[in-house]
Amino acid sequence: MRPVLAAVLTLLLLAACGRSGGDERPPEPGDRAVARVEQETIWASDVKREAVAQGLIGEGEPLDATSDLFRRVLDEVIDQKLLAREAERRGLDDSPLAQRRLAATRERILGDMLVETVVDSAISDQAVQALYDEQRRLARDSEELRARLILSPTREAAEAVVALLATGASFEAVAMERSIDDATRFNGGDLGYFTTDVMPEAYANALRGAAAGDTVGPFETEGGWAVLRVEDRRREQPPTLEQARPQIVRYLTYEEVRRLLERLRGGAEVEVLLTGDPLAVPGAPEEPASAAAEPAPAGKS
């Protein structure tokens, strides 16, 4: 029931702060009225905001007003408003506890709106591009390899693989037939492109200095005995801007929120009243001083 109560408190707060006496102006450009509860309009943006809050759609995703999801969330918003109205009728919003919870909800909403405003103004295509270019400049040049793997259970089996490859057998075919590495055997042992720093030490050591076309091994690994063929060596390919964008946006968001809070804390008087043991409960009975000095039972130390 806690999510329902939280929704009721939020709606009580919005009802108390935002009722406009029949004002039918859309709260957002292009918004549309989708329902009314006791003469109070529910807008499409209200339904979409509730869907985002529930994690049913992502921020910025569209929500078709003709979809089953929209209608389901609309029904929930209507129920929440009815619950909030009944809570008001019973005077539940006048209690000190309700007032504190409503105030906390208001602060959370306003804080979220401030963060959204600051982040939206800071995270632009130009900011993303600038950070991407900076990271490209700072990135160290490194090399990546593409290799194939045949993993055998014993050294003898791995040596038999090497002998078979020496006769001209296809590495891919042998990998599919004999490798015990289920993650790669069905694609001919292909490990894709990688840098040696992300590989187990045994692989990194074996591949050091190997050229494209070389067969390396057998060498012992944690999962068995490995034989590798180096397919290619090339300069590491950095991610494209679009591939890197989600991570860059997360970083810029974090940095903006951190700077905002740092500035606010620096300009405000904040006093933390906790003292002593952070787990201590105020008013709890203290343990007798003699308890720590009780002698151990006879025969024990």
Backbone as CSV, one residue per row, in Angstrom:
resi,resn,N_x,N_y,N_z,CA_x,CA_y,CA_z,C_x,C_y,C_z
1,MET,0.807,-1.210,0.000,0.000,0.000,0.000,0.848,1.272,0.000
2,ARG,2.122,1.169,0.331,2.931,2.381,0.428,2.993,3.160,-0.877
3,PRO,3.168,2.505,-2.074,3.161,3.286,-3.311,1.856,4.037,-3.518
4,VAL,0.709,3.409,-3.137,-0.574,4.086,-3.275,-0.643,5.304,-2.371
5,LEU,-0.181,5.132,-1.127,-0.200,6.256,-0.196,0.695,7.390,-0.695
6,ALA,1.856,7.016,-1.233,2.752,8.051,-1.764,2.086,8.788,-2.913
7,ALA,1.383,8.045,-3.773,0.696,8.692,-4.891,-0.405,9.610,-4.394
8,VAL,-1.140,9.163,-3.371,-2.199,9.999,-2.808,-1.621,11.283,-2.239
9,LEU,-0.489,11.162,-1.499,0.134,12.351,-0.928,0.571,13.312,-2.020
10,THR,1.134,12.757,-3.097,1.570,13.611,-4.198,0.390,14.331,-4.827
11,LEU,-0.693,13.594,-5.050,-1.863,14.219,-5.654,-2.509,15.235,-4.727
12,LEU,-2.504,14.957,-3.412,-2.994,15.951,-2.465,-2.185,17.228,-2.570
13,LEU,-0.868,17.059,-2.666,0.000,18.226,-2.770,-0.287,19.000,-4.046
14,LEU,-0.355,18.286,-5.171,-0.600,18.966,-6.436,-1.980,19.594,-6.466
15,ALA,-2.945,18.913,-5.844,-4.289,19.483,-5.797,-4.298,20.762,-4.979
16,ALA,-3.569,20.765,-3.850,-3.543,21.935,-2.984,-2.821,23.104,-3.644
17,CYS,-1.770,22.770,-4.428,-0.947,23.841,-4.997,-1.382,24.246,-6.395
18,GLY,-2.071,23.326,-7.124,-2.223,23.588,-8.540,-3.634,23.706,-9.040
19,ARG,-4.670,23.656,-8.217,-6.025,23.808,-8.720,-6.224,25.231,-9.210
20,SER,-6.869,25.329,-10.346,-6.942,26.659,-10.963,-8.367,27.087,-11.233
21,GLY,-9.339,26.458,-10.527,-10.705,26.926,-10.635,-11.281,26.830,-12.026
22,GLY,-11.038,25.697,-12.711,-11.637,25.480,-14.019,-10.805,26.001,-15.167
23,ASP,-9.573,26.451,-14.917,-8.693,26.905,-15.977,-8.335,25.716,-16.868
24,GLU,-8.679,25.783,-18.155,-8.493,24.661,-19.057,-7.267,24.830,-19.942
25,ARG,-6.373,25.736,-19.605,-5.182,25.911,-20.420,-4.273,24.699,-20.270
26,PRO,-3.776,24.117,-21.391,-2.888,22.952,-21.302,-1.623,23.296,-20.521
27,PRO,-1.180,22.406,-19.629,0.044,22.684,-18.866,1.293,22.626,-19.726
28,GLU,1.222,21.940,-20.877,2.354,21.837,-21.784,1.869,22.108,-23.211
29,PRO,2.716,22.652,-24.065,2.303,22.898,-25.454,1.868,21.601,-26.128
30,GLY,0.728,21.650,-26.793,0.243,20.471,-27.501,-0.416,19.440,-26.621
31,ASP,-0.570,19.739,-25.319,-1.196,18.788,-24.398,-2.683,18.668,-24.713
32,ARG,-3.302,17.587,-24.244,-4.729,17.411,-24.472,-5.395,16.844,-23.226
33,ALA,-6.631,17.280,-22.994,-7.401,16.760,-21.873,-7.884,15.357,-22.205
34,VAL,-7.717,14.416,-21.245,-8.088,13.028,-21.504,-9.152,12.523,-20.532
35,ALA,-9.406,13.248,-19.437,-10.442,12.837,-18.477,-10.684,13.987,-17.514
36,ARG,-11.818,13.905,-16.774,-12.087,14.854,-15.697,-12.571,14.078,-14.487
37,VAL,-12.101,14.493,-13.326,-12.534,13.912,-12.054,-13.031,15.055,-11.185
38,GLU,-14.320,15.067,-10.913,-14.908,16.141,-10.100,-14.506,17.512,-10.651
39,GLN,-14.662,17.684,-11.950,-14.364,18.942,-12.646,-12.865,19.251,-12.740
40,GLU,-12.014,18.357,-12.284,-10.558,18.584,-12.409,-10.056,17.812,-13.623
41,THR,-9.365,18.503,-14.499,-8.916,17.903,-15.751,-7.665,17.056,-15.552
42,ILE,-7.657,15.900,-16.192,-6.449,15.079,-16.292,-5.930,15.240,-17.712
43,TRP,-4.663,15.592,-17.826,-4.053,15.844,-19.123,-3.223,14.640,-19.553
44,ALA,-2.995,14.545,-20.851,-2.168,13.449,-21.379,-0.782,13.461,-20.741
45,SER,-0.257,14.661,-20.455,1.065,14.756,-19.832,1.062,14.180,-18.423
46,ASP,-0.079,14.261,-17.711,-0.181,13.657,-16.382,-0.036,12.140,-16.472
47,VAL,-0.685,11.569,-17.475,-0.628,10.118,-17.656,0.787,9.685,-18.041
48,LYS,1.385,10.435,-18.953,2.743,10.096,-19.383,3.727,10.207,-18.222
49,ARG,3.583,11.256,-17.406,4.474,11.428,-16.259,4.336,10.259,-15.281
50,GLU,3.113,9.770,-15.083,2.901,8.624,-14.200,3.534,7.364,-14.791
51,ALA,3.433,7.189,-16.111,4.046,6.029,-16.765,5.564,6.056,-16.619
52,VAL,6.154,7.251,-16.734,7.599,7.383,-16.547,7.969,7.070,-15.096
53,ALA,7.182,7.584,-14.151,7.467,7.353,-12.730,7.413,5.877,-12.383
54,GLN,6.561,5.134,-13.045,6.445,3.700,-12.794,7.466,2.883,-13.576
55,GLY,8.252,3.546,-14.417,9.245,2.839,-15.214,8.661,2.094,-16.398
56,LEU,7.418,2.434,-16.774,6.774,1.748,-17.903,7.285,2.264,-19.238
57,ILE,7.710,3.515,-19.283,8.357,4.082,-20.464,9.535,4.916,-19.978
58,GLY,10.458,5.189,-20.882,11.606,6.006,-20.529,11.304,7.483,-20.671
59,GLU,12.121,8.303,-20.006,11.983,9.749,-20.121,12.173,10.147,-21.579
60,GLY,11.220,10.886,-22.121,11.313,11.320,-23.510,10.660,10.387,-24.508
61,GLU,10.274,9.183,-24.057,9.594,8.258,-24.968,8.146,8.688,-25.176
62,PRO,7.607,8.479,-26.380,6.195,8.813,-26.617,5.277,7.780,-25.969
63,LEU,4.051,8.201,-25.681,3.029,7.294,-25.161,1.746,7.562,-25.932
64,ASP,1.376,6.638,-26.795,0.208,6.786,-27.662,-1.065,6.783,-26.823
65,ALA,-1.865,7.848,-26.966,-3.092,7.971,-26.171,-4.128,6.921,-26.527
66,THR,-3.936,6.221,-27.643,-4.885,5.168,-28.022,-4.422,3.783,-27.588
67,SER,-3.261,3.700,-26.943,-2.714,2.392,-26.576,-3.357,1.853,-25.306
68,ASP,-3.268,0.534,-25.130,-3.773,-0.103,-23.916,-2.999,0.386,-22.693
69,LEU,-1.678,0.613,-22.860,-0.872,1.082,-21.737,-1.354,2.445,-21.266
70,PHE,-1.622,3.345,-22.197,-2.097,4.673,-21.823,-3.404,4.560,-21.043
71,ARG,-4.329,3.740,-21.518,-5.624,3.623,-20.849,-5.462,3.027,-19.452
72,ARG,-4.558,2.047,-19.323,-4.340,1.444,-18.003,-3.776,2.455,-17.016
73,VAL,-2.782,3.242,-17.473,-2.191,4.241,-16.580,-3.198,5.347,-16.291
74,LEU,-4.016,5.725,-17.279,-5.058,6.726,-17.066,-6.015,6.264,-15.965
75,ASP,-6.424,4.999,-16.008,-7.301,4.471,-14.957,-6.647,4.583,-13.584
76,GLU,-5.328,4.347,-13.524,-4.617,4.455,-12.247,-4.589,5.898,-11.758
77,VAL,-4.375,6.847,-12.682,-4.361,8.261,-12.302,-5.739,8.681,-11.794
78,ILE,-6.788,8.212,-12.456,-8.147,8.515,-11.992,-8.366,7.957,-10.591
79,ASP,-7.963,6.706,-10.364,-8.112,6.094,-9.033,-7.340,6.888,-7.980
80,GLN,-6.132,7.320,-8.339,-5.329,8.086,-7.387,-6.018,9.394,-7.025
81,LYS,-6.596,10.056,-8.012,-7.280,11.320,-7.725,-8.515,11.089,-6.853
82,LEU,-9.245,10.007,-7.106,-10.402,9.693,-6.275,-9.985,9.402,-4.835
83,LEU,-8.880,8.676,-4.676,-8.373,8.393,-3.334,-7.957,9.684,-2.638
84,ALA,-7.285,10.571,-3.381,-6.841,11.837,-2.795,-8.030,12.685,-2.373
85,ARG,-9.070,12.734,-3.205,-10.257,13.516,-2.849,-10.922,12.962,-1.588
86,GLU,-10.997,11.622,-1.489,-11.606,11.019,-0.301,-10.761,11.294,0.938
87,ALA,-9.420,11.259,0.770,-8.546,11.579,1.895,-8.772,13.008,2.363
88,GLU,-8.930,13.930,1.408,-9.234,15.319,1.775,-10.588,15.410,2.497
89,ARG,-11.588,14.696,1.978,-12.926,14.749,2.589,-12.883,14.292,4.044
90,ARG,-11.988,13.336,4.320,-11.870,12.826,5.687,-10.926,13.672,6.541
91,GLY,-10.346,14.696,5.961,-9.463,15.571,6.718,-8.084,15.001,6.980
92,LEU,-7.711,13.945,6.246,-6.403,13.328,6.484,-5.257,14.262,6.118
93,ASP,-5.508,15.198,5.208,-4.443,16.105,4.795,-4.150,17.176,5.841
94,ASP,-4.989,17.276,6.877,-4.783,18.302,7.899,-3.912,17.828,9.067
95,SER,-3.624,16.528,9.134,-2.849,16.022,10.268,-1.394,16.472,10.161
96,PRO,-0.706,16.627,11.302,0.715,17.025,11.251,1.561,16.056,10.443
97,LEU,1.291,14.740,10.549,2.066,13.766,9.785,1.864,13.966,8.296
98,ALA,0.604,14.175,7.875,0.337,14.402,6.452,1.021,15.671,5.967
99,GLN,0.989,16.717,6.770,1.616,17.971,6.362,3.119,17.802,6.166
100,ARG,3.764,17.034,7.058,5.210,16.807,6.920,5.496,15.993,5.656
101,ARG,4.667,14.975,5.414,4.901,14.138,4.239,4.597,14.905,2.957
102,LEU,3.579,15.740,2.980,3.287,16.577,1.820,4.413,17.564,1.552
103,ALA,4.958,18.125,2.623,6.078,19.066,2.460,7.294,18.350,1.880
104,ALA,7.550,17.102,2.360,8.691,16.342,1.837,8.491,16.017,0.360
105,THR,7.245,15.666,-0.015,6.947,15.378,-1.419,7.143,16.621,-2.274
106,ARG,6.687,17.772,-1.764,6.857,19.027,-2.498,8.335,19.331,-2.716
107,GLU,9.131,19.140,-1.665,10.568,19.408,-1.791,11.208,18.475,-2.812
108,ARG,10.796,17.204,-2.802,11.375,16.255,-3.752,11.021,16.636,-5.183
109,ILE,9.763,17.021,-5.415,9.340,17.411,-6.760,10.093,18.654,-7.224
110,LEU,10.183,19.657,-6.346,10.892,20.878,-6.719,12.373,20.610,-6.962
111,GLY,12.971,19.748,-6.122,14.373,19.400,-6.324,14.593,18.712,-7.656
112,ASP,13.691,17.777,-8.007,13.801,17.088,-9.287,13.667,18.075,-10.447
113,MET,12.739,19.024,-10.297,12.552,20.007,-11.366,13.776,20.894,-11.523
114,LEU,14.401,21.265,-10.411,15.620,22.071,-10.490,16.724,21.299,-11.187
115,VAL,16.904,20.038,-10.799,17.947,19.220,-11.424,17.684,19.080,-12.921
116,GLU,16.430,18.813,-13.289,16.096,18.692,-14.703,16.411,19.977,-15.459
117,THR,16.090,21.111,-14.847,16.338,22.395,-15.510,17.826,22.630,-15.702
118,VAL,18.611,22.377,-14.646,20.057,22.597,-14.718,20.696,21.643,-15.720
119,VAL,20.294,20.364,-15.659,20.884,19.364,-16.544,20.511,19.641,-17.995
120,ASP,19.245,19.986,-18.243,18.807,20.249,-19.619,19.569,21.405,-20.247
121,SER,19.872,22.410,-19.423,20.581,23.570,-19.963,22.068,23.286,-20.168
122,ALA,22.592,22.290,-19.424,24.034,22.026,-19.494,24.380,20.963,-20.532
123,ILE,23.486,19.999,-20.732,23.794,18.887,-21.628,23.225,19.190,-23.007
124,SER,24.079,19.711,-23.833,23.722,20.028,-25.209,24.561,19.166,-26.141
125,ASP,24.200,19.169,-27.416,24.995,18.442,-28.398,26.429,18.960,-28.421
126,GLN,26.571,20.281,-28.219,27.918,20.858,-28.226,28.743,20.357,-27.034
127,ALA,28.089,20.233,-25.846,28.798,19.752,-24.658,29.206,18.291,-24.823
128,VAL,28.308,17.489,-25.397,28.618,16.073,-25.631,29.769,15.949,-26.619
129,GLN,29.721,16.718,-27.697,30.777,16.667,-28.709,32.114,17.111,-28.118
130,ALA,32.090,18.160,-27.288,33.336,18.670,-26.712,33.991,17.634,-25.810
131,LEU,33.196,16.963,-24.973,33.763,15.952,-24.082,34.251,14.751,-24.874
132,TYR,33.520,14.388,-25.918,33.945,13.274,-26.774,35.289,13.585,-27.422
133,ASP,35.436,14.805,-27.963,36.690,15.196,-28.604,37.833,15.211,-27.604
134,GLU,37.536,15.675,-26.377,38.580,15.713,-25.351,39.055,14.305,-24.995
135,GLN,38.098,13.388,-24.848,38.468,12.012,-24.519,39.244,11.360,-25.654
136,ARG,38.907,11.694,-26.876,39.666,11.165,-28.006,41.105,11.649,-27.974
137,ARG,41.290,12.924,-27.590,42.653,13.462,-27.526,43.456,12.827,-26.398
138,LEU,42.772,12.554,-25.278,43.480,12.027,-24.118,43.700,10.526,-24.191
139,ALA,42.925,9.847,-25.023,43.020,8.390,-25.101,44.404,7.990,-25.579
140,ARG,44.989,7.023,-24.873,46.317,6.554,-25.283,46.172,5.634,-26.487
141,ASP,47.172,5.689,-27.348,47.162,4.796,-28.496,47.421,3.376,-28.013
142,SER,46.585,2.452,-28.391,46.790,1.065,-28.019,46.402,0.188,-29.197
143,GLU,46.821,-1.061,-29.116,46.592,-1.987,-30.200,45.601,-3.048,-29.752
144,GLU,44.769,-3.481,-30.668,43.847,-4.562,-30.359,44.036,-5.693,-31.349
145,LEU,43.687,-6.888,-30.910,43.877,-8.077,-31.718,42.540,-8.755,-31.952
146,ARG,42.498,-9.498,-33.018,41.397,-10.423,-33.225,42.006,-11.815,-33.296
147,ALA,41.454,-12.751,-32.534,42.034,-14.095,-32.478,40.926,-15.137,-32.407
148,ARG,41.314,-16.372,-32.701,40.424,-17.512,-32.543,41.018,-18.464,-31.514
149,LEU,40.153,-19.214,-30.864,40.564,-20.063,-29.739,40.079,-21.494,-29.950
150,ILE,40.961,-22.441,-29.648,40.570,-23.844,-29.461,41.018,-24.224,-28.061
151,LEU,40.080,-24.588,-27.218,40.369,-24.944,-25.832,40.218,-26.446,-25.669
152,SER,41.263,-27.067,-25.138,41.278,-28.519,-24.962,41.357,-28.864,-23.481
153,PRO,40.872,-30.048,-23.084,40.879,-30.406,-21.666,42.259,-30.799,-21.136
154,THR,43.163,-31.286,-22.013,44.498,-31.726,-21.570,45.563,-31.208,-22.520
155,ARG,46.798,-31.245,-22.067,47.915,-30.831,-22.917,48.029,-31.752,-24.133
156,GLU,47.832,-33.061,-23.911,47.938,-34.007,-25.007,46.904,-33.699,-26.091
157,ALA,45.683,-33.381,-25.674,44.645,-33.051,-26.648,44.982,-31.768,-27.389
158,ALA,45.572,-30.804,-26.694,45.949,-29.545,-27.331,47.086,-29.760,-28.330
159,GLU,48.043,-30.620,-27.991,49.142,-30.911,-28.919,48.621,-31.633,-30.161
160,ALA,47.606,-32.476,-29.976,46.998,-33.140,-31.131,46.318,-32.113,-32.031
161,VAL,45.733,-31.090,-31.444,45.126,-30.008,-32.218,46.190,-29.285,-33.034
162,VAL,47.336,-28.971,-32.409,48.416,-28.284,-33.109,48.907,-29.121,-34.282
163,ALA,49.053,-30.429,-34.068,49.508,-31.321,-35.143,48.498,-31.359,-36.283
164,LEU,47.209,-31.344,-35.936,46.170,-31.361,-36.959,46.179,-30.069,-37.768
165,LEU,46.375,-28.939,-37.091,46.437,-27.653,-37.790,47.644,-27.592,-38.709
166,ALA,48.742,-28.243,-38.307,49.965,-28.234,-39.114,49.774,-28.951,-40.447
167,THR,48.766,-29.824,-40.519,48.500,-30.529,-41.778,47.657,-29.680,-42.728
168,GLY,47.260,-28.483,-42.280,46.460,-27.602,-43.119,44.985,-27.604,-42.792
169,ALA,44.589,-28.254,-41.691,43.178,-28.288,-41.310,42.688,-26.883,-40.981
170,SER,41.423,-26.632,-41.254,40.824,-25.327,-40.982,40.708,-25.104,-39.476
171,PHE,41.235,-23.972,-39.015,41.157,-23.652,-37.585,39.701,-23.588,-37.140
172,GLU,38.861,-22.950,-37.959,37.456,-22.804,-37.597,36.772,-24.163,-37.460
173,ALA,37.066,-25.077,-38.406,36.438,-26.397,-38.365,36.915,-27.192,-37.153
174,VAL,38.203,-27.115,-36.853,38.724,-27.840,-35.703,38.148,-27.279,-34.403
175,ALA,37.994,-25.960,-34.362,37.406,-25.343,-33.167,35.988,-25.841,-32.942
176,MET,35.201,-25.913,-34.007,33.821,-26.367,-33.871,33.749,-27.838,-33.464
177,GLU,34.729,-28.617,-33.911,34.707,-30.050,-33.640,35.306,-30.413,-32.289
178,ARG,36.373,-29.704,-31.878,37.141,-30.174,-30.728,37.183,-29.227,-29.528
179,SER,36.919,-27.934,-29.735,37.038,-26.993,-28.615,35.983,-27.291,-27.548
180,ILE,36.385,-27.134,-26.293,35.437,-27.331,-25.181,34.910,-26.002,-24.655
181,ASP,35.272,-24.906,-25.338,34.777,-23.585,-24.937,33.455,-23.316,-25.636
182,ASP,32.345,-23.537,-24.923,31.021,-23.417,-25.535,30.703,-21.999,-25.988
183,ALA,31.387,-21.004,-25.397,31.094,-19.614,-25.758,31.586,-19.270,-27.156
184,THR,32.601,-20.001,-27.667,33.186,-19.630,-28.963,33.222,-20.766,-29.978
185,ARG,33.045,-22.008,-29.560,33.262,-23.128,-30.489,32.319,-23.084,-31.684
186,PHE,31.096,-22.611,-31.466,30.113,-22.643,-32.545,30.280,-21.509,-33.552
187,ASN,31.170,-20.538,-33.261,31.491,-19.515,-34.269,32.948,-19.633,-34.705
188,GLY,33.437,-20.875,-34.674,34.796,-21.126,-35.137,35.871,-20.627,-34.208
189,GLY,35.541,-20.455,-32.917,36.519,-20.015,-31.924,36.784,-18.525,-31.939
190,ASP,35.968,-17.751,-32.655,36.231,-16.320,-32.823,36.048,-15.568,-31.505
191,LEU,37.107,-14.911,-31.045,37.068,-14.093,-29.828,36.754,-12.636,-30.136
192,GLY,36.688,-12.270,-31.421,36.473,-10.876,-31.776,37.711,-10.048,-31.508
193,TYR,37.543,-8.726,-31.553,38.650,-7.814,-31.273,38.710,-7.517,-29.774
194,PHE,39.917,-7.442,-29.244,40.109,-7.175,-27.826,41.513,-6.615,-27.619
195,THR,41.707,-5.975,-26.479,43.042,-5.555,-26.064,43.538,-6.548,-25.018
196,THR,44.819,-6.774,-24.980,45.350,-7.820,-24.100,45.160,-7.495,-22.622
197,ASP,44.951,-6.212,-22.286,44.795,-5.871,-20.876,43.471,-6.360,-20.301
198,VAL,42.519,-6.754,-21.145,41.257,-7.267,-20.633,41.239,-8.793,-20.627
199,MET,42.312,-9.429,-21.065,42.381,-10.881,-21.131,43.105,-11.446,-19.912
200,PRO,42.845,-12.714,-19.575,43.620,-13.349,-18.501,45.113,-13.289,-18.807
201,GLU,45.908,-13.301,-17.765,47.356,-13.105,-17.920,47.967,-14.127,-18.865
202,ALA,47.516,-15.382,-18.809,48.092,-16.420,-19.660,47.905,-16.077,-21.137
203,TYR,46.738,-15.554,-21.489,46.484,-15.162,-22.878,47.343,-13.973,-23.262
204,ALA,47.413,-12.974,-22.381,48.202,-11.770,-22.680,49.664,-12.121,-22.897
205,ASN,50.196,-13.001,-22.053,51.601,-13.393,-22.197,51.836,-14.150,-23.500
206,ALA,50.912,-15.043,-23.847,51.086,-15.854,-25.057,50.993,-15.008,-26.318
207,LEU,50.171,-13.983,-26.285,49.941,-13.167,-27.478,50.947,-12.040,-27.639
208,ARG,51.764,-11.790,-26.608,52.725,-10.695,-26.688,53.702,-10.944,-27.835
209,GLY,53.726,-10.071,-28.804,54.655,-10.184,-29.929,54.149,-11.045,-31.066
210,ALA,52.986,-11.685,-30.923,52.466,-12.538,-31.994,51.961,-11.675,-33.150
211,ALA,52.233,-12.099,-34.356,51.820,-11.352,-35.546,50.574,-11.987,-36.134
212,ALA,49.907,-11.217,-36.987,48.722,-11.740,-37.670,49.098,-12.979,-38.458
213,GLY,48.321,-14.044,-38.312,48.596,-15.306,-38.984,49.307,-16.321,-38.119
214,ASP,49.869,-15.898,-36.982,50.588,-16.812,-36.096,49.618,-17.710,-35.337
215,THR,50.060,-18.958,-35.113,49.356,-19.868,-34.212,50.161,-19.943,-32.927
216,VAL,49.503,-19.767,-31.802,50.167,-19.664,-30.502,49.642,-20.767,-29.588
217,GLY,50.555,-21.441,-28.904,50.147,-22.450,-27.952,50.643,-23.832,-28.355
218,PRO,50.306,-24.822,-27.555,49.340,-24.731,-26.446,49.952,-24.131,-25.179
219,PHE,49.096,-23.475,-24.393,49.495,-22.978,-23.077,48.331,-23.214,-22.114
220,GLU,48.679,-23.352,-20.842,47.672,-23.710,-19.847,46.917,-22.469,-19.385
221,THR,45.613,-22.602,-19.275,44.765,-21.549,-18.744,43.899,-22.141,-17.636
222,GLU,43.098,-21.289,-17.044,42.251,-21.754,-15.953,41.235,-22.790,-16.429
223,GLY,40.798,-22.679,-17.695,39.763,-23.587,-18.191,40.278,-24.787,-18.949
224,GLY,41.581,-24.861,-19.213,42.128,-25.967,-19.978,43.403,-25.535,-20.684
225,TRP,43.674,-26.161,-21.846,44.858,-25.838,-22.628,44.422,-25.147,-23.912
226,ALA,45.000,-23.984,-24.167,44.535,-23.122,-25.248,45.505,-23.108,-26.421
227,VAL,44.917,-23.069,-27.604,45.655,-22.797,-28.836,44.952,-21.620,-29.501
228,LEU,45.724,-20.606,-29.893,45.163,-19.395,-30.491,45.713,-19.186,-31.887
229,ARG,44.901,-18.600,-32.736,45.412,-18.096,-34.008,45.102,-16.624,-34.084
230,VAL,46.121,-15.804,-34.347,45.961,-14.359,-34.444,45.458,-14.032,-35.844
231,GLU,44.275,-13.453,-35.917,43.669,-13.096,-37.200,44.108,-11.720,-37.675
232,ASP,44.244,-10.776,-36.730,44.523,-9.396,-37.135,45.072,-8.631,-35.941
233,ARG,45.873,-7.631,-36.212,46.319,-6.658,-35.210,46.087,-5.281,-35.811
234,ARG,45.546,-4.361,-35.011,45.273,-3.028,-35.518,45.254,-2.042,-34.359
235,ARG,45.331,-0.759,-34.696,45.184,0.275,-33.679,43.764,0.208,-33.126
236,GLU,43.651,0.346,-31.803,42.338,0.231,-31.165,41.371,1.261,-31.744
237,GLN,40.193,0.799,-32.083,39.180,1.663,-32.668,38.335,2.297,-31.564
238,PRO,38.360,3.625,-31.442,37.541,4.266,-30.403,36.067,4.167,-30.752
239,PRO,35.181,4.236,-29.760,33.744,4.208,-30.061,33.343,5.458,-30.832
240,THR,32.287,5.351,-31.609,31.761,6.511,-32.309,31.067,7.434,-31.303
241,LEU,30.770,8.637,-31.757,30.087,9.591,-30.884,28.749,9.029,-30.409
242,GLU,28.004,8.402,-31.295,26.690,7.880,-30.913,26.820,6.716,-29.938
243,GLN,27.859,5.902,-30.098,28.084,4.808,-29.149,28.468,5.339,-27.778
244,ALA,29.232,6.425,-27.756,29.710,6.977,-26.489,28.712,7.920,-25.839
245,ARG,27.706,8.385,-26.591,26.788,9.405,-26.094,26.127,9.033,-24.753
246,PRO,25.540,7.823,-24.588,24.872,7.530,-23.302,25.805,7.675,-22.106
247,GLN,27.034,7.186,-22.227,27.980,7.299,-21.120,28.370,8.757,-20.883
248,ILE,28.549,9.522,-21.948,28.907,10.935,-21.809,27.778,11.700,-21.131
249,VAL,26.531,11.416,-21.533,25.382,12.105,-20.942,25.294,11.783,-19.453
250,ARG,25.503,10.513,-19.078,25.479,10.145,-17.652,26.557,10.899,-16.877
251,TYR,27.748,10.988,-17.469,28.838,11.689,-16.794,28.524,13.170,-16.636
252,LEU,28.035,13.808,-17.702,27.710,15.230,-17.621,26.591,15.484,-16.615
253,THR,25.609,14.589,-16.571,24.523,14.721,-15.597,25.064,14.659,-14.180
254,TYR,25.900,13.652,-13.917,26.495,13.511,-12.586,27.291,14.750,-12.205
255,GLU,28.090,15.261,-13.137,28.933,16.415,-12.844,28.090,17.657,-12.564
256,GLU,27.028,17.858,-13.323,26.177,19.034,-13.100,25.488,18.961,-11.742
257,VAL,24.975,17.788,-11.391,24.317,17.632,-10.094,25.326,17.811,-8.964
258,ARG,26.529,17.254,-9.146,27.561,17.399,-8.111,27.933,18.862,-7.909
259,ARG,28.120,19.597,-9.015,28.490,21.006,-8.891,27.356,21.819,-8.269
260,LEU,26.129,21.499,-8.655,24.986,22.212,-8.094,24.905,22.020,-6.589
261,LEU,25.019,20.780,-6.135,24.936,20.505,-4.698,26.128,21.103,-3.950
262,GLU,27.293,21.074,-4.570,28.477,21.666,-3.948,28.284,23.168,-3.757
263,ARG,27.716,23.826,-4.761,27.471,25.268,-4.669,26.400,25.574,-3.615
264,LEU,25.349,24.781,-3.585,24.273,25.016,-2.618,24.738,24.777,-1.190
265,ARG,25.501,23.706,-0.984,26.006,23.426,0.360,26.998,24.494,0.809
266,GLY,27.784,25.003,-0.166,28.757,26.028,0.193,28.118,27.337,0.583
267,GLY,26.893,27.593,0.096,26.232,28.857,0.403,25.162,28.751,1.465
268,ALA,25.005,27.564,2.070,23.950,27.379,3.067,24.554,26.989,4.408
269,GLU,23.805,27.252,5.453,24.223,26.841,6.788,23.607,25.471,7.078
270,VAL,24.442,24.448,7.096,23.992,23.079,7.322,24.652,22.562,8.581
271,GLU,23.862,22.106,9.515,24.385,21.582,10.782,23.853,20.168,10.985
272,VAL,24.758,19.189,11.026,24.378,17.802,11.297,24.381,17.600,12.802
273,LEU,23.266,17.153,13.329,23.094,17.078,14.778,23.454,15.717,15.355
274,LEU,23.814,14.760,14.509,24.194,13.445,15.022,25.532,13.532,15.733
275,THR,25.640,12.888,16.874,26.903,12.865,17.623,27.134,11.449,18.132
276,GLY,28.401,11.136,18.415,28.718,9.840,19.015,28.458,8.704,18.055
277,ASP,27.981,7.587,18.632,27.728,6.383,17.863,26.576,6.627,16.895
278,PRO,26.824,6.537,15.558,25.748,6.815,14.610,24.603,5.805,14.684
279,LEU,24.858,4.630,15.337,23.822,3.623,15.461,23.052,3.738,16.768
280,ALA,23.502,4.654,17.639,22.829,4.792,18.925,21.430,5.371,18.743
281,VAL,20.477,4.845,19.501,19.097,5.316,19.444,18.865,6.290,20.585
282,PRO,18.464,7.548,20.302,18.238,8.509,21.384,17.207,7.976,22.377
283,GLY,17.547,8.099,23.670,16.612,7.680,24.704,16.708,6.222,25.077
284,ALA,17.540,5.449,24.338,17.658,4.036,24.663,18.434,3.873,25.960
285,PRO,18.092,2.855,26.793,18.813,2.649,28.052,20.266,2.306,27.794
286,GLU,21.145,2.871,28.598,22.564,2.622,28.426,22.944,1.279,29.039
287,GLU,23.932,0.615,28.433,24.417,-0.656,28.966,25.228,-0.377,30.226
288,PRO,25.016,-1.153,31.295,25.784,-0.924,32.520,27.274,-1.012,32.258
289,ALA,28.009,-0.141,32.940,29.459,-0.121,32.750,30.084,-1.434,33.154
290,SER,29.439,-2.130,34.089,30.010,-3.376,34.573,29.892,-4.498,33.549
291,ALA,29.025,-4.308,32.532,28.790,-5.393,31.581,30.053,-5.741,30.819
292,ALA,30.835,-4.717,30.466,32.038,-4.970,29.682,33.130,-5.598,30.517
293,ALA,32.994,-5.498,31.839,34.055,-5.994,32.705,33.708,-7.329,33.350
294,GLU,32.592,-7.954,32.934,32.220,-9.224,33.525,33.286,-10.262,33.252
295,PRO,33.684,-11.061,34.273,34.712,-12.079,34.061,34.216,-13.180,33.152
296,ALA,35.121,-13.759,32.354,34.751,-14.875,31.481,34.410,-16.087,32.315
297,PRO,33.530,-16.972,31.850,33.193,-18.187,32.589,34.432,-19.017,32.869
298,ALA,34.401,-19.738,33.976,35.545,-20.534,34.379,35.913,-21.526,33.279
299,GLY,37.212,-21.628,33.058,37.711,-22.568,32.072,37.745,-22.036,30.665
300,LYS,37.309,-20.766,30.486,37.335,-20.152,29.159,38.175,-18.892,29.208
301,SER,38.725,-18.504,28.097,39.523,-17.294,28.041,39.005,-16.392,26.971
